[in-house]
Amino acid sequence: MTPSICWKYAIALGLMMLSTTAFAITPEEDEREKKCIKPKFRDFFPADKAEVAPASPMSFHVSHHANPATIAAEAKGQKIKLNVHDRKNFYEVSGTLPPELQGTFARISLHARAAEGDCMGSDGWLIKIKSTSDVAAPAVTQPTN
């Protein structure tokens, strides 16, 4: 064999080894490589560091990447009952702060699992909850005689 023929065989063999079929991804490998998109939280109400009355309403939005059945919120370790409404592009979530929380700061912690994949998204914000004595009571007028 001449050196030029040896080089041609070596190049042909190298091209066969580097062909796209040699690097094909199986469905199992593709499934493992899928990226999980974490749910995102936004539009917190009441606003961050706001001062609110006990048992006040609260709400936030969650991206549509979340599994709505896994959306959860808690304040100072107390779970908050949530109502989740699908708005096509996001989930609108509302609830009421626990009435037991009074005269304290509380972080509202949010968690949700992704609809596809196995990752969790989390976020939260801080609020100040007034005590019942700080909440302005309605003025009571004395009847005049």
HELIX and SHEET records of a PDB file:
HELIX    1   1 PRO A    3  MET A   17  1                                  15    
HELIX    2   2 THR A   20  PHE A   23  5                                   4    
HELIX    3   3 PRO A   27  GLU A   33  1                                   7    
HELIX    4   4 PRO A   68  THR A   70  5                                   3    
SHEET    1   A 4 PHE A  41  PHE A  45  0                                        
SHEET    2   A 4 PRO A  57  SER A  63 -1                                        
SHEET    3   A 4 PHE A  90  THR A  96 -1                                        
SHEET    4   A 4 LEU A  82  ASP A  86 -1                                        
SHEET    1   B 5 GLU A  51  VAL A  52  0                                        
SHEET    2   B 5 MET A 120  ILE A 129  1                                        
SHEET    3   B 5 THR A 104  ARG A 113 -1                                        
SHEET    4   B 5 ALA A  72  ALA A  75 -1                                        
SHEET    5   B 5 GLN A  78  LYS A  79 -1                                        
END                                                                             
